[in-house]
Amino acid sequence: MTIILKGRLNGRQRYKAKRLFDMMYSPKELADEIGISTDVIYRGYLPLGCPHERNNKNYVSINGRAFLNWYEKTYAKLTLADDETFCKTCKKAVKIIDPEQKQKQDLVYLLSVCPVCGRKLTKIISSKGRVANDK
């Protein structure tokens, strides 16, 4: 499964997107509501299959609820196994090979190398007040 990083919303933008109404928005209105650029909608979301309608003058309209459902499905959160980490070069989850455990103050993490591209990878095991496996 390939992860799409382009067009991913941050936490505040996702919160604003969840407050969209079940009504038609122009790309400018949608971008203003969420806090993104209209270029992200035209160059990112529409080519990826964002549900939209065009009227007889070729203007784009996007339903707020349909957009949110599409976004959550397209940009679903990746769940990693205990023996996996995410490589940003390969844009996919890879197995941890020959991990080296390190500690810096209260932070405990694993260092490894991507088996595909050779990039250095880090996976946080635990930090102060938080354990990575707990949810």
Secondary structure by P-SEA (a helix, b strand, c coil): ccccccccccaaaaaaaaacccccccaaaaaaaacccccccccccccccccccccccbbbbbcaaaaaaaaaaaacbbbbcccbbbbccccccccccbbbbbbcccccbbbbbccccccbbbbbccccccccccc
